[in-house]
Amino acid sequence: KKAILYSLPLLFLGPVSCKDKPQSNIIIAHRPMVVHQQKPQAIGDAMRTNNISWVGSKYTVKVSVKCDTSLPLATDGATKYYDNRVNINILRSDGTSFFNRTFTKADFKPYVDDDYYNGGALIGIVFDKVDGESLKFAVSVGNPDKTTDEFVPLELTVSHLGGVSIEKAN
């Protein structure tokens, strides 16, 4: 009985004395939060070539879309994008250039509203069809995000004399 009586205080003091004591030499420093600026994304860099018969001859139509870091950035609200320059080069069968012009979004300003012009990009220009003595191209100016279809469709026409006209597409 005496052994049990003397061991009871030890059983009580044992668990209490094993408790961790706070250490004053531990310093907690929070790491500063680093905000990564997302680089603007490129939406261009494509080349399309079409061989066509037009006004009695063979021609090659080359449309080159290139991202241009010197142009003002486009945005979809969250992400910034580089705008594009699009070059249309129409070559005769002997390889000489009939038409060679580079377009930017500024060329289409009169045909789009301010929202599409200020925040949008020249998404692209693609050859559409031969229409008599003219070549028709589809032009898209609008939201640079590839997952959306928010753009203004335009039609660019190159005449057999090299003249250019632009109008809103249906």
Secondary structure, DSSP 8 states (H G I E B T S, - for coil): -HHHHHHHHHHHHHHHHTS----TT---------------B----EEEEEEEEETTEEEEEEEEEEEETTS--EESSS-EE-EEEEEEEEEETTS-EEEEEEE-GGGGGGGS-HHHHHH-EEEEEEEEEEETTEEEEEEEEE---TT---EEEEEEEEETTS-EEEEE--
